Amino acid sequence: MGAAPVSGQNLRLKVEGTPQQGYGVALYDGNQKLLKDAGAFSLHLSNLDLTSDTTFNEWRGASWTGNDSVVVLQKETYMKALDSKLTAKVTYQIVNPHIVKKTVELLQPSMLSMYYILRENNVPAQQPKKYVTFEQDNFPGGFIHELFPSAGFVTADNTTVGFLTDAGYKNQFTRTTRRRFSGRGGGFVGMRKLPDPRLFSTATPEERAQGKDYVRLTFGEMFNLNAGTETVLPLPQKFMPEGKLSVSRKDSLITMNCQSGAKAGIRLMTPISGQKVYTISFKVKGNLPVALKLYRVKNGQQGPELEHGVKYIDAFPSKPDEWTEFKGSILVPYIEGDSVSMFIGNTSGKAGKMQIKNLAIAENHAAIQPYNILPLGKKETKTTYIFVEPWKSHRDFMIDSQSRLAEGKGFKGSLIEKMLYANANMLNWITSVNDFTPFSVPNMNYSPDMYNRDSFWTTVATHNKKLNLAIWNQWAKTQTPEGAIGTIITPYMGSVEAKDNEATIEWLVWALVNQRRYGVQLPKEKIDKAVSFVLNSFDENHDGICESHFSMSQIDVCDYVPKTDRLAVNQGMFAVALHTIKALGYDISDDYLNKAESAYRKFYDPKRKHLLFDRQYPDLISLTDLVPEFLSLWLFNQPMLTDEMVVNQLNHMPYLNKVPNSPHPEMGTTAPILVRLTNDAKGYSYMTSDYQPFGEFGKTNYADHSRDGFYYNGGSWMRAEYCAYVVGLKHGWPKAKEMMENRAWAEINLNPKWPFSKEFIPTHWKSTDEWWLSTRGLSWNVFILMADEVAGLRTPDMDPDYK
């Protein structure tokens, strides 16, 4: 083939088979066989009305070319059932001593469109010692739905063989299992057409007992709950009242009279178990909204809420004189044998009456249907990766899954850069079973929603043209008649949220980045409307002073009525917006720019020696106030703040989570995103209910110190923090490089059980068990790739999509 073997590696490919049987590939590490030839894939194809289909089991090539580092298998087949031809090409390539890249290419020139399901069975050469997944050190088997899609096995001599997939928008999958319950009180319920539930799976205990071992990837499969059957499960007759209420029961009718105060309702054990799909239904009548919660129960102790399907159901509406039906499904992943309890009742704190009848839980037996499309004359590709390592620990498996995926894709960088790049890729998938447009979610907790700011910071961090233009154009479609860009896009439901936050400004920044990187022609009418919205909504008086109903940063937990001009970050973002609008070719005078920049600098208090996060709360200091300065340096290579302002701002931040094994143990590893400065020896305090800028949100959440060091009361948010340190680097802050290194180290190592990106790291905690599960795997931290470009630590050509 002309491709030279990879130098210095132990991995090698071996073609097995005959012209009669066809040819396949086995994987070796030296002389040790790791993977059998079990066929490159199995494939099920059908016409679009599912009336005619055909299946290929354990496909093998009719011909092959290559060597022990690159092998290409090919075959053309006539499919009688579909009166069509199929050409398949499979390429195995060893890309470095640890990684094999596998590419399956399918092409059919015969039918307008076909549905298909493609399965890749990876069969161990010998019986494994155990299976591992991203979250499980010893996985018993079945389908896998976790934080990061990765699975593998450990051989008898402690070699790890792991399996990974390319991004969902490339391989046509989504990891979403739920949709918004908008219009029904909010929250999420599971989807009735459930795509890719078995994206990754391993042999079950029953299969392993029969000598069947595998790690399987399945693309294009959908569970259709509406087309399947269901079994209604028996519920316990006993339930436990919780809170201040009286409860009565007659047949299927449960009546609850709730007093005011904390939550009140009933709790019962359910027949729900792991790796199945269920539907919960009931009818309600009353004058209270209904809350429905599902909790894991281990050894009789209640644990966290289930993260999939039915969640955040706090206010399902009821009517006093009419029965309203609730129906929601839930895919339950592997939950370690835990039981599941249900709470149903009232969490509003109000007094009232609620009646529930016909409460039922049904186990779904879904119809299995294909949904991936193989169009006429257009090649479709599935790319997967195999990585091989000595087994060290489950923590190392988590790290390797991320770093080896990045390397397999051709990405270059530091360990933290590789991990964040891989994580972001695994949160970019297709929009829905009917829409293969790229879609970016913040993490599995925020799924299924794509948020404007999260997708902006995540996507501009890569030089991927297709991804940037596709997602930017999706946001363009949300533009209102006034010119504002929407805040949320959510599959299977609508969202009308578009407001005067930073979304439209970031969309214009994104437009400028796309224009500079790719030389694309932007839609002038939409840009015109967005520019008009920014200029007229944020500065009605045209005096350079920004006013808005919302924060133009991630710290967006309250609204401001009337508009406010008291936030430093808003003024800085408005100045960045004016520079961006001018760079896009619009007439913005230097005098107007100078007024906006000067107003940003005026938030610096020379006595306190820091920027005022909020003029009404002058003791508060925030790293988000340096984000506009970072954007100015990144986009225009020019500062808006002075060196003195930036250095003093960073010197006044408290640096916490100081640990002896960090790169610079004399310094802290994290800083709070927002904190109060004090004049005592400690020098800072977390916000309290009587000193906080967030109105009722702050009064409720900061009253008893339970949120100290968490979320926006002092949590450490990597993206904003790291960008602030790069701003410090550019302004001559002597501690910048050390704090960048410590903060990168903290993301991987501060919680040894969680070596991956997080929404925030707490700065006040006793045990890592207190860290919020919902924070795991956040995508936008990948923006530190751009921060490192500004810092001179990486170059664009280290991104495989840079051209």
Salt bridges, closest charged atoms under 4 A:
GLU16 OE2 - LYS33 NZ 3.25
ASP37 OD2 - ARG60 NE 3.04
ASP53 OD2 - HIS44 NE2 3.50
GLU58 OE1 - ARG60 NH1 3.74
GLU105 OE2 - LYS379 NZ 2.85
GLU120 OE1 - LYS102 NZ 3.53
GLU135 OE1 - ARG776 NH1 3.60
ASP137 OD1 - LYS130 NZ 2.89
ASP166 OD1 - LYS409 NZ 2.63
GLU221 OE2 - ARG119 NH2 3.10
GLU221 OE2 - ARG198 NH2 2.66
GLU242 OE2 - LYS263 NZ 3.59
GLU242 OE1 - ARG267 NH2 2.59
GLU307 OE2 - LYS311 NZ 2.88
ASP314 OD1 - LYS293 NZ 2.47
GLU322 OE2 - LYS319 NZ 3.78
GLU336 OE1 - ARG296 NH2 3.53
GLU336 OE1 - LYS298 NZ 3.35
ASP338 OD2 - ARG296 NE 2.96
ASP338 OD1 - LYS298 NZ 2.72
GLU380 OE2 - LYS378 NZ 3.18
GLU389 OE1 - HIS98 ND1 3.50
GLU389 OE2 - ARG404 NE 2.35
GLU407 OE1 - ARG404 NH1 2.73
GLU407 OE2 - LYS418 NZ 2.88
GLU417 OE1 - ARG794 NH1 2.78
ASP449 OD2 - ARG180 NE 2.70
GLU497 OE2 - LYS499 NZ 3.41
ASP500 OD2 - HIS549 ND1 3.17
GLU502 OE2 - ARG453 NE 2.58
ASP528 OD2 - LYS524 NZ 2.89
GLU540 OE2 - LYS563 NZ 3.02
ASP556 OD2 - ARG453 NH1 2.89
ASP590 OD1 - LYS582 NZ 2.56
ASP591 OD2 - LYS595 NZ 3.69
GLU597 OE2 - HIS579 NE2 2.49
GLU597 OE1 - ARG601 NH1 3.31
ASP605 OD2 - ARG608 NH1 3.22
ASP614 OD1 - ARG566 NE 2.74
ASP619 OD1 - ARG608 NE 3.53
ASP619 OD2 - ARG676 NH2 3.52
GLU629 OE2 - HIS731 NE2 2.67
ASP643 OD1 - HIS731 ND1 2.61
GLU696 OE2 - LYS699 NZ 3.64
ASP708 OD2 - HIS705 ND1 2.97
GLU721 OE1 - ARG743 NE 3.09
GLU741 OE1 - HIS664 NE2 2.50
GLU747 OE1 - ARG743 NH1 2.71
ASP769 OD1 - LYS753 NZ 2.79
GLU789 OE2 - HIS463 NE2 2.98
